[in-house]
Amino acid sequence: MSHKHAHLLHAIFTDPVSANIHWREVESLLHHLGATVESGHGARFRIVLNRVEFFLHHPHNSTTCAKSDIKLLREHLAHAGVSLSAYEKR
């Protein structure tokens, strides 16, 4: 995992939630983790990671994700088996 992806994963899983996480970085991390990211209706994206399906919304008026979206992403990643500790050991 690159330093950039590791730093982003750390920002997603630590509190307080960062307000400076860009959608393109999240999308790049998801691809790196092996997820399929498909554009859905409007700003909605269907993501499948480790056979877990979830949906995220692209930010409308900004390139940065809202804190609530990052919290939701954190929950989905944890449900798909992605954790900060698993990648810090590598």
Secondary structure as UniProt FT lines:
FT   HELIX           3..13
FT   HELIX           23..32
FT   TURN            33..34
FT   STRAND          36..39
FT   TURN            42..43
FT   STRAND          44..49
FT   TURN            50..51
FT   STRAND          52..57
FT   HELIX           67..79
FT   TURN            80..81
FT   HELIX           84..88
//
